[in-house]
Amino acid sequence: MKIIIDGNALAHKNKHNLKGLTHEEQQVGIIFGFLNQLYKLAHDYNTHDIAFTWDSAKSLRQKLFPAYKEKRRTLKETKTEEDLAIDQATYHQIDLLYEEVLPTLGAVNNYKISGFEGDDLIASIVYANSNDDFIIATGDEDMYQLLQEGVFIRKSRKVGSKKEYYLYTYEMFRAEYGVTPLEWIDVKALAGCHSDEVPGIKGIGEVTAIKYLKGELTPKSKGYFAIKSQEGKEIYNRNLKLVRLPLHNCPELVLRPQKSFSIDGFIHICQMFDFQYFLRKEILDKWKKVLNLK
């Protein structure tokens, strides 16, 4: 079993956690939290064979559809200085994780490719390494389309006051949505993707799109007419290029075996950011065992 980590998603998950953790007046809470999550993933699933994917600053999807994630870009104009400072600290730490922390740790599968998103790279890995089993660590529902035998998505749910993690499977998806993961691509193409600001066909949400794909939408309904209209077909065809993973022309990523991580590199990282907690003998011994530090 191998793990693919959506680096940006995991980093943003720690954006507000430990935001007071600093070293030499620089925030390092995201890096600390990322390492904590890396340890937990390796421990929970008993593997150190882990790949990392990252979003490119530029997106080829914007060339296909200029309004893609437009609000995220324009939102910067209305942010306070404090919010902008948080964003700057966040992306600085993300850059450090990709460019310095993971290479120093000895990660052999650490990918960022200009024009493509981490989601594209995850999909490329899954399809290019079809003989391997994967756990995808992400919070992105776009990943549902990758579910198949041997491919799982790590999700969380509340149990009482606590959060627990579980592996979301192909069968769970079918039971919840009533369509196949590959049909999820069509659902997104018809209904759009709110998080990526890709508008769907007017009046068509996920529920209506699923009914249409299952043949349960009456031909006399407004939704059916909207989908079958010329405008509906054009929107569907446009969206299909945006929501299908990986994006066209994404390079094929064949993984190299992650036989071990570097103990010297790990100690160097901890010293660099003053993560003394990880260097306690009992904690360091756990890291050595879980990530096979050598």
N, C-alpha and C positions, 0 to 999 in steps of 0.2 A: 504494500500500500504506500502511495506517495501523496504528499500534500502540495497543493498549489495555493499560495497566499496572494490575495489581492492586496498588494502593498498599500496603495492609497486608501482603500477602505479600512484596513486595519490601523493605519496611522491616524486617520480622521476619527476613528472610534476612540482614540486616546487623546483627542484634541483638548478636551476640557478636564480630563483626568490628570492629576499631578501637574497642573499648569503652573503651580508655584515652585516646581522643582527646577532649579537653575544651577549652572556651573559657569563661573567667571562671567556672571551677569547675562548669560545666554540660557534660554529655556531648553531643557533637555527631557522634559516629561514624556513627550511622544516617543522618543528613542527608548527611554526606560520602559514605558508601557509596551512598546513593540517587542522588545526583548522578552518581557514577561509573557506575552501572548505566544511568542515563538516557543518558549520553553513549555508552556501549557499544551500547545498543539502537539509538539513532539512527544511529550509525556503521555497525553491522553490516548494517542493513536499508535504509540510505540514505534515510531519511525523518525529518523533524522534525514530521510530522503525528501527534501523540501525544495520547491521552486518558488521564485518570487517574481511577480509581474508589477509593472508600474505604468501609469498614464504618461503619455507624451504631452508636452506643453502645447503642441500644435495638433490639430485634429483634421484628418482628411474628410471627416463627415461634414465639417463646415463648408467644404467646397461643394459637396453634394447638396447640402441644405444649409444655406447661410444662417438661418434662424436657430440652428442646433445649439442648445444650451445658451441661448442669447441672454436670457435673464441673469444667468450666473455672471456673465461678463459685464453687463450694465449695472448689476447690483453694487459693484465696487464704487460707483460714483456716489452712492447714497450712504456708504458705510462711514462710521465714526472712526476717528484716529485710533481709538482703542481696538476696534474690530479689525482695522487694517493691520495693526501691529500683531494681533493674534494670527491673522492670515500669514503675515510675513514669517513669523516664527514657525508656523506650521509647515510651510513649504520649504523653509530652510532646513528643518529637521528631516523632512521627506527626502530632500536632496542628499543630506548627509547619510541617511540610511542606504540609499541606492548607490551613491558614489564612494562612500568610505566605510561605513559600518559593515555591510554585508560582504564586500570584497575582503576586508581585513579579517572577517570571521571565516573566510574561505568558501563562501557560497559559490558553487560552480554554475548554478542555473538562476541567474539574476538578470531579468530582461526589461529593457525599455527601448522601444523602437519608434523613431520619429513618425508622427502622423497617426499612430495607432494607440488605442486605449488598452489598459490592463485586461479588460474583458476579451478583447481580440486575442491577446497573447495567451490567455487561459484557454480559449477555444482552440487555438492553434496547437497548444501542448496536448490537449485531450485527443484531438484528431490525429496528430502526428505520432502519438505514442499509444496506439490503440490496444496494445497487449498489456498495458499497465492499468492498475486500479488507482483511482484518484479520489481524494477528499478535497473539495474546493472550499477554502475559507474566505467567504465574502458575504456581504449583505445585499447583493444585487439580484433582484428577481430575473433580470435578463439571463442569468446563468441557468434558469430552469430548462432552457432549450438543450443544454448539454447533458441532462440526466439520462442515464442509460445503465445497463448492467455494468457494475463495477465503477460507476461514477456517482459520487454522493456530494451533497452540499451541506456544510455545517451550519446549522441554524440554532437559535436559542428560543426558549419559551419560559414563561414565569410559572413556577410551581410554588404556590403560596407566596411568601415574600422573597423567595430566592429565584435566581436564574439558572436554568440548566441547559446544557448543549446536547444536541442530538443530530444524527445524520439523516437528512431528508433524502428519500429514495425515489426512484422512478415510479414505484408502486404507490407511494404516498401522494405523489403529484397527480397520478391518474385518478386516484380516489377523491382527491380534493377538487380537481378542475374538470374531470371528465373528458379531457383531450390528451393527446400524447405530447411529450416535451417538444418534438419537432413541430407540432401544430401550434405550440405557444408562439412560434415565430409569426404565424399568420394572425394570431390573436393580437399581437403587438402591432403588426402592420395595419390591421383594420382599426384597432382602438387607439393606437398611438401609445407613446411612452411619456407619461407626465414628468418623470424625474429627469429625462433628457430633453424635455420640451419639444417632443416630436408630436405634433397634433395628428389625431386620427380622423376618420370620417365623421362628419358632424352627426351627433346623436348616437354614435356607436361607442359603447363602453365594453369592458372585458366580458361582462355577462352576455350582452347581445352578440358579441363576436363569437363567443363559445357556442351559443345556441345556433348561430348560423353554420358554424363548422360541423356541428352535430346533426344538422338537418332539421332542427327544431324551430326554426324561424319561419313563420308563415309568409308565403310569397306576396301576400297582400299588405304586409306591415310596412311602416315607414322605414324601419331599419333595413329591411330586405331591399327596398327600392334604392335606399342610399348606397348600399354596398354594390348593387348592380349598376348604378348610374355611371356615366362616363367619368364624372368627377371622382366618384368613389374608387373606380378602378385606377385612376391616375394617382390618387393618394396612396392606395395600397401598394402600387408598384414603386412609388418613391420611397415609402417607409420600409419596404422589404429590404432595400439596399442598406438602410440605416440600422435596422434591428437585427438582421441576421449576423451571427458570429461564426468565424471572424470576418472582418471587413475584407472586401475583395483585395487581393494582392498582398495580404498579410503573409510575411515569411513563415515557413514551416519551422517549428521549433522542436527539434529532437533533443530530449534531455540527456545529459551526461550523469552517470551515477554519482550521488553525493555520498562518498564512502565515509567521510568524517568531516568535522569542522576543526578549526585551528584553536588549540588551547592558548598558544602564545597570542594569537589574534584576539581572542576573547578577553584575556587579561589586559591587553593593550587598550581595547575599547573601554573596559571598566575603569582603567586608570585615566584615560583621556577625558571621560565625562564624570569622574569621581563617583562611580557606582560601587562604593565600598561594600554595600550589602551583598552583591553578587560574589565578592571576593572572600567572604567568610568561608572557612574551610568546609563546613557542612553543606553550605549552599553551592560552593564551587564543585564539590564532589558530585552533587546531584546533576549539575550541568554537564560534567564530564561524562556521566553515564547516559543521560537522556539524549544529548546531541553528539555523543561519541567524539568528544574533544580530544584531540591528539596533537 
